[in-house]
Amino acid sequence: MRPLVVVNQLGAGLNPVLAPFGDRVRVLDGDREGDLPWAVGGADILLTGPSRTWKAAPDRPPAEWGVGPRWVQVASAGVDGFPAWLLQGRAVTCGRGDAAVPIAEYVLAALLLREKRLDTVRPDGPEAWLREAAVLKGASPLGGLAGRVVGLAGYGAIGQAVAARARAFGMRVLAWRRGAWTGTEQDVEPVASLADLIEQVDHLVLALPLTRETEGCVNAGLLARAKPGLHLVNVARGQLVDQDALGAALDSGRVGFATLDVTSPEPLPAGHPFYTHPAIRLTPHVSWSGPGVGQNLHRRIAANLERFLEGRPLQDVVDAARGY
């Protein structure tokens, strides 16, 4: 039996994961940042990840794609950065949940910073010390998470990880998901729509996949229904949000603050108002970063490769019709 040809576009760090498969696989190094990351003719398996080149791929499979590999593993949870033809005619698996813990910790850090204001309460001398202390004792005490309401737009691996940590802080957790609820989640209250969610929550966390249905779902109409002072946290995709509408809602005070780890485009162009807006905390798409993320992906690839070799179903297969 011939070895399966594996094109590895995820770097040399994956080689120790693939080595134990021995002569069952033949590993070829690839380059997802190259001109033709899809030029993998003859490959059985493609291990790849998001890149600017993939985003600029043509609408139709080029000649270099050939019939394409039988299985593609992508290193991200979302597949919106890949052409539609990559998802068709083969098994495609994703990194769903690999970064759920660091993203959830990022969200809780954002919520705590908003409530506790530790990044702004920073006296630079004794007079400022006394002035800040007087303000906190008077009309503007620090906030807290206990008793606050957090809304989760999306209740996959990330939403569930956020919910577990939010409950530990005594928060009330509401969640909206596009798919059906398969059971009753302890201490999480399902809501019927995104509009119902935004009307009730102090903090709204976007953890939705980007699809045709979700693109631009946070628009002027939705933001007009927000609970006054809402804190919006986006750790999903920038295209979920109408950024002009968000800026207007922040300027009017309807939305109190936004923590944005993602934008559209990335990075935002020079001079964009979000860079200096006093009610926006902007980070450069780093919420996924944390210890163990790479190891999670490596374990996933090893497990799925073993399954593929044995003819067993793969884990975390993407539904091409739904886009996640």
C-alpha positions as CSV (number, residue, x, y, z in Angstrom):
1,M,0.0,0.0,0.0
2,R,1.5,3.3,-1.0
3,P,2.0,6.0,1.7
4,L,-0.5,8.9,1.7
5,V,1.0,12.2,0.5
6,V,0.6,14.9,3.2
7,V,1.4,18.5,2.2
8,N,2.2,20.4,5.4
9,Q,1.8,24.1,5.1
10,L,1.8,24.6,8.9
11,G,5.5,24.7,9.5
12,A,8.3,22.5,10.7
13,G,6.9,22.5,14.2
14,L,4.4,19.9,13.0
15,N,7.1,17.4,11.8
16,P,7.5,15.7,15.2
17,V,3.7,15.1,15.2
18,L,3.8,13.5,11.7
19,A,7.0,11.5,12.3
20,P,5.4,8.6,14.3
21,F,3.2,7.7,11.3
22,G,6.4,6.5,9.6
23,D,6.1,5.0,6.2
24,R,2.3,5.3,6.2
25,V,2.7,8.9,5.1
26,R,5.0,10.9,2.8
27,V,5.3,14.5,4.1
28,L,6.0,17.3,1.7
29,D,6.7,20.9,3.0
30,G,4.4,23.6,1.5
31,D,3.9,27.3,1.8
32,R,0.5,28.7,2.5
33,E,1.9,32.3,2.1
34,G,3.2,31.5,-1.4
35,D,1.7,32.4,-4.7
36,L,-0.1,29.1,-5.1
37,P,-0.9,27.4,-1.7
38,W,-3.4,25.3,-3.5
39,A,-0.9,23.8,-6.0
40,V,-0.9,20.5,-4.2
41,G,-1.5,18.1,-7.1
42,G,-1.3,14.5,-6.1
43,A,-1.7,15.2,-2.4
44,D,-4.1,13.1,-0.3
45,I,-4.1,15.4,2.7
46,L,-3.5,19.2,3.0
47,L,-2.6,20.8,6.3
48,T,-3.0,24.5,6.0
49,G,-4.2,27.7,7.7
50,P,-5.4,31.2,7.0
51,S,-3.2,33.5,4.9
52,R,-3.5,36.6,2.7
53,T,-2.9,34.4,-0.3
54,W,-5.8,32.1,0.5
55,K,-8.1,35.1,1.0
56,A,-7.0,36.3,-2.5
57,A,-7.7,32.9,-4.1
58,P,-9.7,32.9,-7.3
59,D,-13.5,32.1,-7.3
60,R,-13.0,28.9,-9.2
61,P,-10.4,26.2,-8.6
62,P,-7.3,26.9,-10.8
63,A,-5.7,24.2,-12.9
64,E,-3.0,23.8,-10.2
65,W,-5.6,22.5,-7.8
66,G,-6.4,19.4,-9.9
67,V,-8.8,17.1,-8.2
68,G,-7.5,18.4,-4.9
69,P,-6.8,16.4,-1.7
70,R,-9.3,14.1,-0.2
71,W,-9.0,15.7,3.2
72,V,-8.0,19.3,4.2
73,Q,-7.3,20.3,7.9
74,V,-7.3,24.0,8.5
75,A,-5.7,25.5,11.6
76,S,-8.5,27.9,12.4
77,A,-12.0,27.5,13.8
78,G,-13.5,29.7,11.1
79,V,-13.3,28.9,7.4
80,D,-14.5,32.2,6.0
81,G,-10.9,33.1,4.9
82,F,-10.8,30.2,2.4
83,P,-12.5,29.9,-1.1
84,A,-15.7,28.0,-1.3
85,W,-14.2,25.4,-3.6
86,L,-11.8,24.3,-0.9
87,L,-14.8,23.2,1.2
88,Q,-16.5,21.2,-1.5
89,G,-16.0,17.6,-2.7
90,R,-13.8,16.5,0.2
91,A,-13.6,16.3,4.0
92,V,-12.6,19.6,5.6
93,T,-11.9,19.7,9.4
94,C,-11.2,22.8,11.4
95,G,-9.5,23.9,14.7
96,R,-12.8,24.3,16.5
97,G,-12.2,24.9,20.2
98,D,-8.4,24.9,20.1
99,A,-8.2,28.5,21.3
100,A,-11.5,28.6,23.3
101,V,-9.8,29.0,26.7
102,P,-7.4,31.9,25.9
103,I,-10.2,33.7,24.0
104,A,-12.6,33.2,27.0
105,E,-9.9,34.6,29.3
106,Y,-9.4,37.6,27.0
107,V,-13.2,38.2,27.2
108,L,-13.2,38.1,31.0
109,A,-10.2,40.4,31.1
110,A,-12.0,42.8,28.9
111,L,-15.1,42.7,31.1
112,L,-13.1,43.2,34.2
113,L,-11.2,46.2,32.7
114,R,-14.4,47.8,31.7
115,E,-16.0,47.4,35.2
116,K,-12.9,48.0,37.3
117,R,-11.2,50.7,35.1
118,L,-7.8,49.6,36.3
119,D,-6.2,50.9,33.1
120,T,-7.5,54.4,33.7
121,V,-7.4,54.8,37.5
122,R,-3.6,55.4,37.6
123,P,-2.6,58.4,39.8
124,D,0.8,59.9,38.9
125,G,1.3,61.7,42.2
126,P,-0.2,62.4,45.6
127,E,-2.7,65.0,44.4
128,A,-4.0,62.7,41.7
129,W,-4.1,59.8,44.3
130,L,-6.4,61.8,46.6
131,R,-8.5,63.1,43.6
132,E,-9.1,59.6,42.2
133,A,-9.8,58.2,45.7
134,A,-12.5,60.9,46.2
135,V,-14.1,60.1,42.9
136,L,-14.3,56.4,43.7
137,K,-15.7,57.0,47.1
138,G,-18.3,59.4,45.7
139,A,-20.3,59.4,42.4
140,S,-18.2,57.0,40.4
141,P,-17.3,53.8,42.3
142,L,-15.7,50.9,40.5
143,G,-18.1,48.4,39.0
144,G,-18.1,44.6,39.2
145,L,-19.2,41.5,37.4
146,A,-21.4,39.9,40.1
147,G,-25.0,40.5,39.2
148,R,-24.2,41.8,35.7
149,V,-25.7,40.3,32.6
150,V,-23.5,38.9,29.9
151,G,-24.9,38.0,26.5
152,L,-23.3,35.4,24.2
153,A,-24.0,35.7,20.5
154,G,-22.9,32.2,19.6
155,Y,-22.7,29.3,21.9
156,G,-20.1,27.0,20.5
157,A,-16.8,26.2,22.2
158,I,-15.9,29.8,22.8
159,G,-19.3,30.8,24.1
160,Q,-19.4,27.8,26.4
161,A,-15.9,28.6,27.8
162,V,-16.9,32.3,28.4
163,A,-20.1,31.1,30.1
164,A,-18.3,28.9,32.6
165,R,-16.0,31.7,33.6
166,A,-18.7,34.3,33.7
167,R,-20.8,32.2,36.0
168,A,-17.8,31.8,38.4
169,F,-17.9,35.6,38.8
170,G,-21.6,35.5,39.6
171,M,-22.8,36.9,36.3
172,R,-26.2,36.0,34.7
173,V,-25.5,34.4,31.3
174,L,-27.9,34.7,28.4
175,A,-27.1,33.1,25.0
176,W,-28.4,33.1,21.5
177,R,-27.3,30.6,18.9
178,R,-28.4,30.1,15.3
179,G,-28.8,26.3,15.6
180,A,-31.3,24.4,17.8
181,W,-30.6,24.0,21.5
182,T,-30.0,20.3,22.0
183,G,-30.4,20.4,25.8
184,T,-30.7,22.6,28.8
185,E,-27.4,24.2,29.7
186,Q,-27.1,24.7,33.4
187,D,-27.3,28.3,34.4
188,V,-27.4,29.6,30.8
189,E,-30.6,31.2,29.6
190,P,-31.4,30.8,25.9
191,V,-33.0,33.7,24.1
192,A,-34.9,33.7,20.8
193,S,-33.0,36.3,18.8
194,L,-30.0,38.6,18.7
195,A,-32.4,41.6,19.2
196,D,-33.8,40.0,22.4
197,L,-30.2,39.5,23.6
198,I,-28.9,43.0,23.1
199,E,-31.9,44.6,24.9
200,Q,-31.1,42.7,28.1
201,V,-27.3,42.6,28.6
202,D,-24.6,44.8,30.1
203,H,-21.9,43.0,28.1
204,L,-22.4,41.5,24.6
205,V,-19.8,39.0,23.4
206,L,-19.7,38.2,19.7
207,A,-18.6,34.6,19.2
208,L,-20.4,33.8,15.9
209,P,-19.0,32.3,12.7
210,L,-19.0,34.6,9.7
211,T,-21.5,33.5,7.1
212,R,-23.8,35.1,4.6
213,E,-26.5,35.2,7.4
214,T,-24.3,36.7,10.1
215,E,-22.4,39.3,8.1
216,G,-23.3,42.8,9.2
217,C,-25.8,41.4,11.9
218,V,-24.6,44.1,14.3
219,N,-26.0,47.1,12.5
220,A,-27.7,50.4,13.3
221,G,-31.1,48.8,13.8
222,L,-29.7,46.3,16.3
223,L,-27.5,48.8,18.2
224,A,-30.5,51.1,18.6
225,R,-32.1,48.4,20.7
226,A,-29.1,48.0,23.0
227,K,-29.4,48.4,26.7
228,P,-27.9,51.9,27.4
229,G,-24.2,51.8,28.2
230,L,-23.7,48.4,26.6
231,H,-20.1,47.0,26.4
232,L,-19.6,45.2,23.1
233,V,-16.8,42.6,22.8
234,N,-16.0,41.2,19.4
235,V,-13.6,38.2,19.3
236,A,-15.2,36.6,16.2
237,R,-14.9,38.5,12.9
238,G,-14.9,42.2,12.1
239,Q,-17.4,41.7,9.3
240,L,-20.1,40.9,11.8
241,V,-20.3,44.6,12.7
242,D,-21.2,47.7,10.7
243,Q,-18.3,49.7,12.0
244,D,-19.8,53.1,11.0
245,A,-23.0,52.2,12.9
246,L,-20.9,51.2,15.9
247,G,-19.0,54.4,15.9
248,A,-22.2,56.4,15.8
249,A,-23.7,54.4,18.6
250,L,-20.5,55.0,20.7
251,D,-20.6,58.7,19.9
252,S,-24.3,59.0,21.0
253,G,-23.6,57.0,24.2
254,R,-26.1,54.3,23.4
255,V,-23.2,51.9,23.4
256,G,-20.9,52.7,26.3
257,F,-17.7,50.9,25.2
258,A,-16.4,48.4,22.6
259,T,-13.5,46.0,23.0
260,L,-12.5,44.9,19.4
261,D,-10.0,42.2,18.8
262,V,-11.2,42.0,15.2
263,T,-12.0,44.6,12.6
264,S,-12.7,44.8,8.8
265,P,-10.2,45.1,7.3
266,E,-7.3,44.0,9.4
267,P,-5.4,46.1,10.0
268,L,-7.6,49.2,9.8
269,P,-6.2,51.8,7.5
270,A,-4.0,54.6,8.8
271,G,-6.1,57.4,10.4
272,H,-9.1,55.3,11.1
273,P,-11.1,56.8,14.0
274,F,-11.1,53.5,15.9
275,Y,-7.4,53.8,16.6
276,T,-8.0,56.9,18.9
277,H,-11.6,56.6,19.9
278,P,-11.9,57.0,23.7
279,A,-14.6,54.4,24.0
280,I,-12.8,51.7,22.0
281,R,-10.1,49.2,23.2
282,L,-8.5,47.9,20.0
283,T,-6.2,44.8,20.0
284,P,-4.7,43.3,16.8
285,H,-6.5,39.9,16.6
286,V,-4.6,38.3,19.5
287,S,-7.4,36.9,21.7
288,W,-6.6,33.4,20.4
289,S,-3.0,33.5,21.6
290,G,-2.2,31.5,24.7
291,P,-0.4,28.5,26.1
292,G,-1.5,25.1,24.7
293,V,-3.2,26.4,21.5
294,G,-0.5,24.9,19.2
295,Q,-0.4,21.6,21.2
296,N,-4.2,21.4,20.9
297,L,-3.9,21.7,17.1
298,H,-1.1,19.1,17.0
299,R,-3.2,16.6,19.0
300,R,-6.1,17.2,16.7
301,I,-4.1,16.6,13.6
302,A,-2.5,13.4,15.0
303,A,-6.0,12.1,16.1
304,N,-7.6,12.9,12.7
305,L,-4.7,11.5,10.7
306,E,-5.0,8.2,12.6
307,R,-8.7,8.2,11.9
308,F,-8.2,9.0,8.2
309,L,-5.6,6.2,7.9
310,E,-8.0,3.7,9.5
311,G,-11.1,4.9,7.5
312,R,-12.9,6.2,10.6
313,P,-15.0,9.4,10.7
314,L,-13.0,12.6,11.3
315,Q,-13.6,15.0,14.1
316,D,-14.8,18.6,13.7
317,V,-15.8,18.3,10.1
318,V,-17.0,21.6,8.5
319,D,-20.5,21.8,7.1
320,A,-19.9,23.5,3.8
321,A,-23.5,24.5,3.4
322,R,-23.6,26.3,6.8
323,G,-20.0,27.7,6.5
324,Y,-18.7,26.3,9.8
